[in-house]
């Protein structure tokens, strides 16, 4: 039985991995191994390891590695702690293949460990671009370490090929976020109102704003401009916490202050996949700089105001409205999303560039069929 090790460090990443993990665990020829680390083990981010357990997955290792410090050195220190424990976990679990997703530093550590221990790496969501964050370098670095690639679109497949990867290694499987939406039984407006105490008699703004790691010095200005812009609209503000990147404490403190001054603000450390996607479906607009706005909002044809450079470089559907960081630009973007009749009519013709929602089936077929030998492990450039 082929052992597939999955490593997850954040709620968003786990949501995208969920259906592939489920397919692996149900397949008679594959065995799922699971390491949980990063934000999942931190109460400030919802202690989402409990969500993974409730979903029925058996966790083989919990790697607690986050150094709680406002210093920039906290993240490389955390990476060092993770790498030591990750190597010990690899020794114990002896996986046949590592499956990881995206561009987080926790993922980078897992890939580094696998590479140095001659464990082949399958990487989801390579070839994408987020020019405003250090994730950009991490993602492409993992691509060069990985042996099998599962990009989310034909465009991203071609990016990976241009990076010199051999064509037989690269498989366009579509974005996993699309499959999540098609598989999850979403809540009704009435259920959301009951569970969250939010009424839909006003426009709903769904907001997630993460630190832009390459622009950390202006984090406070960015979040203040966003909050000032949304306050000009009579709406219900549903705000989820940022990730654990440097600068997140500034964002969290400003959100808490804003919520204390505005009763129509609802702040959540973690809505959970079902409630988050359900809220996205019924929201008037998605606002912020999260990849979920770029990838998942098009499924619902929900307007999305994408702020700044964090998602710069991603291919985008016609529902995405890009703005800068200035308060006036953000305001104009939201106004267009809510009130521009031509823009909203065009959304009816949206055809999603991110696939048909069959990602996990495609991945499982490839994981079962790939031959793990020297040919797979020996990388070479192909131009």
MOFENKA-V386840 format. One record per backbone hydrogen bond with DSSP energy under -0.5 kcal/mol. NH is the residue of the N-H (numbers start at 0). CO is the residue of the C=O. If there is no record, write none. Layout:
BEGIN
nh,co
NH,CO
NH,CO
END
This chain:
BEGIN
nh,co
1,28
3,1
3,30
4,2
4,96
5,3
5,32
6,98
7,34
13,9
14,10
15,11
16,12
17,13
20,16
21,17
22,18
23,19
24,20
25,21
26,22
26,23
29,26
30,1
32,3
34,5
35,60
36,7
37,62
38,8
39,8
39,36
40,37
41,38
42,40
44,41
45,42
46,41
48,39
49,46
51,47
52,48
53,49
54,50
55,52
56,51
58,56
59,33
59,57
60,33
62,35
62,60
63,61
64,62
67,65
68,66
73,70
74,71
75,71
76,72
77,73
78,74
79,75
80,76
81,77
82,78
83,79
84,80
85,81
86,82
87,83
88,84
89,85
90,86
91,87
92,88
93,89
95,2
96,2
97,119
98,4
99,97
99,121
101,123
107,103
108,104
109,105
110,106
111,107
112,108
113,109
114,110
115,111
116,112
116,113
117,114
118,113
119,95
119,117
121,97
122,147
123,99
123,121
124,149
127,124
130,311
131,308
132,129
135,129
135,132
136,133
137,133
138,134
139,135
140,136
141,137
142,138
143,139
144,140
145,141
146,120
147,120
148,168
149,122
156,152
157,153
158,154
159,155
160,156
161,157
162,158
163,160
164,159
168,165
169,166
170,148
170,168
172,150
172,170
173,150
174,151
174,353
177,174
178,174
179,175
180,176
181,177
182,178
183,179
185,183
191,187
192,188
193,189
194,190
195,191
196,192
197,191
201,198
202,233
204,202
204,235
205,203
205,284
206,204
206,237
207,286
208,239
212,210
213,131
214,211
215,212
217,214
218,215
221,217
222,218
223,219
224,220
225,221
226,222
227,223
228,224
229,225
230,226
231,228
232,229
234,232
235,202
236,234
236,263
237,204
237,235
238,236
238,265
239,206
240,267
247,244
250,246
251,247
252,248
253,249
254,250
255,251
256,252
257,253
258,254
259,255
260,256
260,257
261,257
264,261
265,236
267,238
275,271
276,272
277,273
278,274
279,275
280,276
281,277
282,278
283,203
284,203
285,302
286,205
287,304
288,207
292,289
293,289
294,290
295,291
296,291
298,295
299,295
299,296
300,296
300,297
301,296
303,318
304,285
305,303
305,320
306,287
306,304
307,322
309,306
311,308
313,310
319,316
320,303
321,319
322,305
329,325
330,326
331,327
332,328
333,329
334,330
335,331
336,332
337,333
338,334
339,335
340,338
343,339
344,340
345,341
346,342
347,344
348,345
349,346
351,349
354,351
361,357
362,358
363,359
364,360
365,361
366,362
367,363
368,364
369,365
371,369
372,370
376,372
377,373
378,376
381,163
END
